[in-house]
């Protein structure tokens, strides 16, 4: 009986897959919700990235176009960013990796500011509820 349960558990694991492996397979392509730790408190930003077969990253950090790479499991972005709050345009550098929970974590630099960040994939939008059929 024990052997049977072990085989069943192994089959379930194969069918269900490992969520961590799935998160890693996705790389950084898709939507992310960033929280940057700054001297003035947390700053939030919604972003979306696409990675091509060569590891080149394009997309948006808020409304700003991004450029960089995702190679060897490391995200390396370097793009011009305008902060209305700081009243400056300067290079924004973001370095990060996907952690064991599937979150993207790392460091950022902008002008004379820097800190750490954590980004998670936002929950998918719920499916719309169908309208009741007309009678």
Secondary structure, DSSP 8 states (H G I E B T S, - for coil): -HHHHHHHHHHHHHHH--HHHHHHHTTT-EEEEEEEEETTEEEEEEEEEEE-TT-EEEEEETTEEEEEEEETTEEEEEEEEEETTTTEEEEEEEEEEE-TTS-EEEEEEETTEEEEEEEE---------------
